[in-house]
C-alpha cells in the first residue's frame, strides 16, 4: 500500500488560512473562526498520528472528520455563507467540537499506537480455500440477506421482530465478504490487470437489489465502496475508466437514485416484503413526474428548517454530510443543564441484543428518544433517520465530562482495537474497514458501543465459522501458502 500519507505543515497552514480568510470574508464571527481553525488543526494532527489513509483507524477517523467539520466548513466558504449561521448554538457547538477533537488528539498521542494481543480472524490461506470460502459465503450470505430483508419488512409493517431477523443480520455480512474475496482473487489471478468479474458482479448486484428493496440509500453505494476499498488495500492501480465511472456513479446517485429512493421509501416503507417488491417495481416501471419525486424527497429540507446548514436550495444531500447542524440541535437542547445520562446507551445496548436472547428488547434504537430531546420528532412520529454524532451525544448525555472521556478514551480505544484485530491487507480486514467507516462517520455513542463489542466479535466468529468449515474439507489442488490479497508479481 506504499508509505503512509501525512498532511504536511505547508498543506495544513494553507488549508487553515484559506478557511479563516473565507469565513471572515463571509461574515463569520472571529470567535467561531478561531475555534474552527483549532478544531481543523487537531483533526489534521490526529490524522497523521493514525497513519493517514493507510490504516483502518486513519480511514475511519478521516470519514468522521469529513462528515462533522471538514466538508461543512469548506462548503460554507464555497457558498460564501457565514459558518456560524443556521446553528442553534454556534459558539457552544464549535467549542464542544474543539474540546472533543483536542481530546481525540491527546488520547491518540498517548496510547493510539498501543497494540493488544487478541485473536485475529481466520483468513483463507490459499487460492483453493479462497474459492471455497467464496462459494460458501455467497450462498449463506444470499440466504441471510433475504431473511433479513423479509423480517425487516415485517417489523416495519407492524409485525413482531423474530429470531430470524437476528440471524439475517449476523450472516448477511458474508455477502460483503464474498464480494471482497471475488475482487481480491480476480486481482491475484490476472496479475493486477483486472479487478472485477462475474464472481464479483453477483454479490455486488445482490447487495444493490437488497438495498433497493429496503430503501436504504447508503447501502446502495456500499458494494461499490467496498469494491474500491478492496482494490485500494490490494495495491490495485485504478485506471482512468475507474475514475470516470466513479464520478458518473456519484453524480447519478446524487441527482437521480437518492431522490427516487426517498420517494419510493415514502410509498413502500410500511409494506411487507412482497408488497415492497411489487410497489418498487411498479414505481420503477412508471416513474412519476420528476417534480413530484423532488417534492417528496425534499422532506424537511426547506431552507430555514432545523435540518439544513446551508441557505442554498438543493443542498439537502450536502447537509446530510455536514453533521455539525444536527449536532448543534442536540448541544443547544441540552445546554440548559438537562443531560440524559445512560438512557440512550441503555436503549441501544438492549436493542442490539439478539431477539432469541431477549424477546422484550426495544423495537427501535435510541433515535426516537434523541429526536424527542432535540425537538425534531413529534410525539407520535419516530424519525429513524435522525443523525446525531458522538460529539453531541457525549455532551447531551454527560456534559463536558462526556466530551472529554468519549473523545480522549473511547475513540482511541476503537482505534487500538481494530488495529490490533484486523490486517487491512487481508479479506476480513477489508470487511472490518467497510463496517468501521460506515458506522463510524456518524457514530452516536450507541454506535460506538457496537463498534467496540458486537461488530468485531461477530466478524471474528464468522471468520472462524467459515474458515474452520473450509479447513476440514479436503481441497484438490490446495498447495497452501498465505493468501494476502496482493496481486501477483
Secondary structure by P-SEA (a helix, b strand, c coil): ccccccccaaaaaaaaaaaaaaaaaacccaaaaaaaaaaaaaaaaaaaaacccccaaaaaaaaaaaaccaaaaaaaaaaccccccccccaaaaaaaaaaaaaaaaaaaaaccccccccccccccccaaaaaaaaaaaaaaaaaaaaaaaaaaaaaaacccccaaaaaaaaacaaaaaaaaaaaaaaaaaacccccccaaaaaaaaaaaaaaaaaccccccaaaaaaaaaaaaaacccccaaaaaaaaaaaaaaaccaaaaaaaaaaccccccaaaaaaaaaaaaaccccaaaaaaaacccccccccccccccccaaaaaaacaaaaaaaaaaaacccccccaaaaaaaaaaacccccccccccccaaaaaaaaaccccccccccccccccaaaaaacccaaaaaaaaacaaaaaaaaaaaccccccaaaaaaaaaaaaacccccaaaaaaaacaaaaaaaaaaaaaaaaaaaccccccccccccccccc
